[in-house]
Each structure stands twice: as C-alpha cells, then as structure tokens.
Amino acid sequence: YKFIVIKSLQMENLTLIIPAKNEKNSLPRVLKEIEDYKLNKLIVMSKEDIETYEAIKNLDCEILFQLGKGYGNAIIEGINKTNTEFISIFYADGSTDPKYLNPMLNKIINENNDIVFGSRYEKNAGSYDDNIITRAGNFFFTIIGKLFFSLKISDILFTYIVAKKSVFEKIKLKCNDYRLCVEIPIKVKKFNISYTTYPCVERKRFADKKKVKAFSDGFAILFYMI
C-alpha cells in the first residue's frame, strides 16, 4: 500500500507536455486513455487550430495557446509554463504508450538519472509507426550522435522523454522546429547531465496525419548537428 501511495505522489509531480497540431481525432483518444493517471496534462497548440480545441476543450487537461510556431517552440513554451518537478514530452497522436511513464520516472527517482530517453531500437522495443525512410534516417542521425557527440543512446529522434524540469532549465533549449529532437540529447551530453534510455514500443498513431517531413526536416537536423 505504501508503494502505491508513493508512486501516485510521484506521478502527481509529473506534467505531460503534449504539442498538438491538427489532432482533432487522435488527441481526444489520448486524453481519455490517460484520464485515470494522476498527473498533469498540458496541451500546447495554436489558437487557430479550432477543430482540435473544440475536440478537447471539455476534457481533463490544461490548454496553452502557443505564441510562437513550430514543434520545438511548443515544447519550449510548455516547459516554461510547467511548475512540476518532472516533465514528459508526450505525443498527441497516440503513438507514445503511457504504460512506460512510471518505469521511466522510476529510473530517475531510484537510479539517480536526470533524464530518460525512450528508445524504439533496443531489446523489447519496436515501432509500428516507422517506415524504411524514417528508420534509416534515425539510424544515420543516431550514428552521428555516437561518433561526434559520444552519445550513448540508440534512438536520437524519438522525443518520448521523462526528465527533471531542472534539466531543461540548465540546457536552455532554442530550436523551434524538429531540430529540438537532437538539441536535447546533444546539450544533455555537453552539460554532463546524467541520462539513460528505456525500451518502448511505439504504437501506430490513432488518427490524423503525420506532421514530420522526412527529407526537409531531416536536412535541417543534419545541418544543425554539423
């Protein structure tokens, strides 16, 4: 019984930052799936995305209308809004399974890590949303991360992350687009922040369309890393 109480208190000190763009069909399902989790849910979205707003306005979450633009900017604005000790970057499309939140959080609390990166490419992990192009691109960028930044992670582009908020206060994120995916692990390494990984299975998105543009976003990430 004591373990259950302690676990609940830890989750209550966790905020999910969920960037959302045109997710009127998937985001309500995500919020309903996690409605029994005792944690905070912060949706960061454009004020112009009226359909998504109408779909979630009566659900259990806080909505932050984004002042800037871009995936990375939504996460940065969400971090600045959050007051809890722990933060998770969570997906609005349903591909991030909430069952991994507690074991990832426990890796911080019980194993003295500051940030945990979810990985789709370890034992007991996988992806139902990957294709040959995104998988090859991620492998390529992960190799660059290992060779040039000495990163010991196996999935550099997967931003299913649980971390102490103090990590983000220290690394001061700047990228407003998908370059943020690699900015986080590179700066974590640069600032000698304690990190580890956790195997996750990425689910197929619930609905709506993928927002990442494999080639243009991939080139932007490559130039940023260079």
VMD Tcl script that draws the C-alpha trace (Angstrom):
set ca {
  {0.00 0.00 0.00}
  {2.83 2.40 0.83}
  {4.44 1.73 -2.57}
  {1.18 2.59 -4.34}
  {0.89 5.89 -2.44}
  {4.50 6.85 -3.16}
  {4.09 6.03 -6.85}
  {0.93 8.15 -7.03}
  {2.66 11.12 -5.44}
  {5.50 10.85 -7.95}
  {3.08 10.86 -10.87}
  {1.23 13.87 -9.46}
  {4.50 15.77 -9.71}
  {4.78 14.95 -13.43}
  {3.47 17.09 -16.29}
  {2.93 15.74 -19.78}
  {3.75 18.38 -22.37}
  {1.74 17.46 -25.45}
  {2.34 19.58 -28.58}
  {-0.71 19.33 -30.80}
  {-1.39 20.39 -34.38}
  {-4.49 19.27 -36.26}
  {-5.10 16.29 -33.96}
  {-8.88 16.57 -33.57}
  {-9.40 12.81 -33.87}
  {-6.35 11.40 -32.08}
  {-5.86 13.80 -29.14}
  {-9.26 13.16 -27.50}
  {-8.45 9.43 -27.51}
  {-5.03 10.15 -25.96}
  {-6.58 12.23 -23.18}
  {-9.27 9.65 -22.46}
  {-6.64 6.90 -22.29}
  {-4.68 8.78 -19.61}
  {-7.63 10.26 -17.70}
  {-7.06 7.90 -14.75}
  {-3.38 8.79 -14.45}
  {-2.77 11.15 -11.53}
  {-0.62 13.62 -13.42}
  {-0.83 16.98 -15.17}
  {-1.61 17.30 -18.89}
  {-0.59 20.44 -20.75}
  {-1.67 20.72 -24.37}
  {0.31 23.30 -26.36}
  {-1.42 24.32 -29.57}
  {-2.14 27.17 -31.95}
  {-5.14 29.33 -31.21}
  {-6.10 28.96 -34.88}
  {-6.45 25.17 -34.54}
  {-10.14 25.48 -33.71}
  {-11.13 21.90 -34.56}
  {-8.60 20.38 -32.15}
  {-9.60 22.85 -29.44}
  {-13.29 22.05 -29.83}
  {-12.50 18.33 -29.59}
  {-10.65 18.61 -26.24}
  {-11.97 21.73 -24.51}
  {-14.18 19.74 -22.12}
  {-11.59 17.06 -21.32}
  {-9.27 16.91 -18.32}
  {-6.28 18.97 -19.46}
  {-4.79 22.44 -19.42}
  {-4.53 24.22 -22.78}
  {-1.74 26.66 -23.59}
  {-2.14 28.65 -26.77}
  {1.23 28.84 -28.46}
  {2.70 32.32 -29.01}
  {5.35 31.15 -31.48}
  {5.33 28.47 -34.16}
  {6.80 25.00 -34.55}
  {7.08 21.69 -32.70}
  {10.16 22.72 -30.75}
  {8.66 26.06 -29.81}
  {5.56 24.33 -28.44}
  {7.74 22.19 -26.18}
  {9.80 25.17 -25.01}
  {6.69 27.21 -24.21}
  {5.23 24.20 -22.39}
  {8.38 23.77 -20.30}
  {8.32 27.46 -19.35}
  {4.69 27.10 -18.24}
  {5.27 23.97 -16.14}
  {5.88 24.08 -12.39}
  {6.14 20.39 -11.54}
  {9.44 18.71 -10.67}
  {9.22 16.25 -13.57}
  {8.29 16.69 -17.22}
  {7.49 14.25 -20.01}
  {7.33 15.08 -23.70}
  {4.33 13.11 -24.91}
  {2.77 12.71 -28.37}
  {-0.72 13.89 -29.35}
  {-1.16 11.13 -31.93}
  {-1.33 8.14 -29.57}
  {1.99 6.59 -30.57}
  {3.53 7.07 -27.11}
  {2.19 4.42 -24.74}
  {1.56 5.81 -21.22}
  {2.45 2.48 -19.60}
  {6.13 3.48 -19.85}
  {5.74 6.69 -17.84}
  {6.09 5.13 -14.42}
  {9.12 2.91 -15.16}
  {10.85 5.85 -16.89}
  {10.10 8.07 -13.90}
  {11.39 5.39 -11.53}
  {14.68 5.34 -13.45}
  {15.10 8.96 -12.42}
  {13.98 8.63 -8.81}
  {15.54 5.26 -7.97}
  {18.63 5.19 -10.19}
  {19.89 8.79 -9.89}
  {19.31 9.75 -13.52}
  {18.22 13.24 -14.55}
  {16.64 12.36 -17.90}
  {15.40 9.18 -19.58}
  {15.13 8.81 -23.36}
  {12.62 6.34 -24.73}
  {14.08 4.06 -27.40}
  {12.39 2.05 -30.15}
  {15.59 0.21 -31.09}
  {16.55 -1.81 -28.05}
  {15.59 -5.26 -26.79}
  {11.86 -5.47 -26.02}
  {11.26 -2.29 -28.05}
  {9.93 -1.56 -31.53}
  {7.78 0.68 -33.69}
  {4.52 0.24 -35.57}
  {4.70 3.80 -36.92}
  {8.15 3.63 -38.53}
  {8.85 3.12 -42.21}
  {12.06 2.34 -44.09}
  {12.85 6.04 -44.70}
  {12.34 7.24 -41.12}
  {14.11 4.18 -39.70}
  {17.15 4.69 -41.97}
  {17.24 8.40 -41.18}
  {17.07 7.80 -37.46}
  {19.84 5.20 -37.68}
  {22.02 7.68 -39.59}
  {21.49 10.52 -37.10}
  {21.99 8.18 -34.15}
  {25.36 7.11 -35.59}
  {26.37 10.79 -35.97}
  {25.36 11.35 -32.36}
  {27.52 8.44 -31.22}
  {30.57 9.33 -33.34}
  {30.70 13.10 -32.91}
  {28.99 13.68 -29.57}
  {29.72 10.36 -27.78}
  {26.03 9.88 -27.12}
  {25.09 6.50 -25.67}
  {21.53 6.41 -26.92}
  {20.02 4.19 -29.59}
  {17.17 6.39 -30.85}
  {18.13 10.05 -31.18}
  {14.94 11.26 -32.91}
  {12.36 9.76 -30.52}
  {11.34 12.52 -28.12}
  {9.38 10.34 -25.72}
  {11.30 11.73 -22.75}
  {10.88 11.91 -18.97}
  {13.16 14.34 -17.13}
  {13.60 16.64 -14.20}
  {12.48 20.14 -15.08}
  {15.87 21.37 -13.83}
  {17.46 19.64 -16.84}
  {15.61 21.90 -19.26}
  {16.35 24.97 -17.15}
  {20.03 24.14 -17.44}
  {20.28 23.33 -21.16}
  {18.11 26.29 -22.31}
  {16.55 24.93 -25.49}
  {16.48 27.21 -28.57}
  {15.26 25.23 -31.60}
  {11.69 25.98 -32.62}
  {11.30 23.07 -35.03}
  {12.14 19.36 -35.16}
  {15.82 20.10 -34.62}
  {14.88 20.14 -30.94}
  {14.85 16.31 -31.10}
  {18.66 16.26 -31.35}
  {19.27 19.51 -29.45}
  {18.08 17.86 -26.23}
  {20.47 14.84 -26.16}
  {23.42 16.85 -27.53}
  {23.07 19.50 -24.82}
  {22.46 16.87 -22.15}
  {25.82 15.36 -23.08}
  {27.50 18.77 -23.30}
  {26.39 19.73 -19.80}
  {27.35 16.33 -18.32}
  {23.79 15.58 -17.25}
  {23.08 12.04 -16.09}
  {20.94 10.18 -18.65}
  {19.82 6.71 -19.62}
  {17.38 5.02 -22.02}
  {14.30 2.85 -21.68}
  {12.92 0.43 -24.32}
  {9.50 1.45 -25.65}
  {7.17 0.14 -28.31}
  {5.90 3.00 -30.47}
  {2.29 2.41 -31.42}
  {0.60 3.27 -34.69}
  {-0.85 6.77 -34.49}
  {-4.56 6.76 -33.58}
  {-5.70 9.07 -36.39}
  {-4.94 12.22 -38.40}
  {-1.77 12.80 -40.43}
  {1.92 12.71 -39.56}
  {3.44 16.21 -39.45}
  {7.13 15.40 -39.92}
  {8.50 15.92 -43.44}
  {11.19 13.29 -43.71}
  {13.54 14.99 -46.18}
  {13.24 18.72 -45.39}
  {13.17 18.19 -41.63}
  {15.95 15.61 -41.97}
  {18.23 18.07 -43.79}
  {17.52 20.75 -41.18}
  {18.50 18.32 -38.42}
  {21.66 17.31 -40.29}
  {22.82 20.91 -40.77}
  {22.09 21.66 -37.11}
  {24.23 18.73 -35.97}
  {27.06 19.78 -38.29}
}
mol new
graphics top color blue
foreach p $ca { graphics top sphere $p radius 0.5 }
foreach p [lrange $ca 0 end-1] q [lrange $ca 1 end] { graphics top cylinder $p $q radius 0.2 }
display resetview
